[in-house]
């Protein structure tokens, strides 16, 4: 639940930054470098929240089967698999590994 609250908060903060930016700049354009950094703030924070949620507090609850599922997502997305196929593949790999280890 905490992760979803964090995702919502990041979305609201990102929206607020994007809404107040044009008013604060009074029609001037930001430099390209500043725009690229601002565009990457929300994804970087979201990635950090996901990593800490997966690893648990103090990295003590790390689940290798979940990491295998995430690796499956990376491989399938690298080969441009559709998102539903990617999600099903990740779930299948994680479930099979948990079944084999229990």
N, C-alpha and C positions, 0 to 999 in steps of 0.2 A: 504493500500500500504506500509506503514511504517513497518508493521509486516513482509511482504515478503522481504523487503530489509534487515531487521534484520536477518531473517532466512538465506538468502544468505550470509550475512557477517559472521555469525557464522559458516556456512559450509566452507567458504573459510579459516577462521582462524583455524578451526579444521584441515582442510587439510594441511595448512601450518605447524602447530605444528607436525602433523604426518609425514610430509615430512622432516622437519629439525631435528627431534629427532634422527634418526639413524646417521645422519652426525655428530651431536654434541657429541654423546656418543661414537663414534668411535668403534662400535661393542660391547660395553658393554650393559648388560641388566639393565633396571630400576628395582628397588625393586617392588614387587607385589603391595604393598600399593600405591606407586606413580602411577603405571599403572592404578589402579582402580579409583583413584581420577581424573586422566587425562581423563579417559573414561567417567566420569560423568559430566565433565564441560559443554560440549555443551548441553546435555539434560536439565541440571539445568538452564542454561541461557535461553534456549528456553521456558521452563516452566514459568520462570519469565516474559518473554516478553508476553506470552499468557495471563497470569493472569492480567498483567497491561493493556493489550489491552481489555480484557473482562470487567474489572472493570471501566475503564475510568480514566481520570485524577482526582486524589483526591478521588477515589472510589465513585464518584458522579453519574456515569452513569451505575451503576450495574443493569443488566437485569435478574430478577429471572427466566424468561422463558429460557434464555440461560443457566443458571446454571442447570435447570432441564434437558436440553438436554445433558449437560456434565455429569450429574449424570447417565443418561441413558447409555451413552458410558461406563462409569465405570462398571455399573452392567452387561451390555451385554458382555463386554470384560472379566469380571470376570468369566462368565459362558461359555467362549470360543466361542462366536458367531463369525461367519466370519465377516471380516471388512465391506463388503458391507451391510450386515444385520445391523451391528452396526451403520453405518452412516445413513442408512434409518430410523432406530428406533429413533436416536437422532433428526433427522430432523422432523420426524412425531410428536414426543412429543413436541418439541419446537413450531412447527406450530399449533398444537392443543391448546396448552396453550395460544398462542398469539391470536388465534381465539376466545377462550372463554373469554379472558380478554378485548377484544376490543369491 
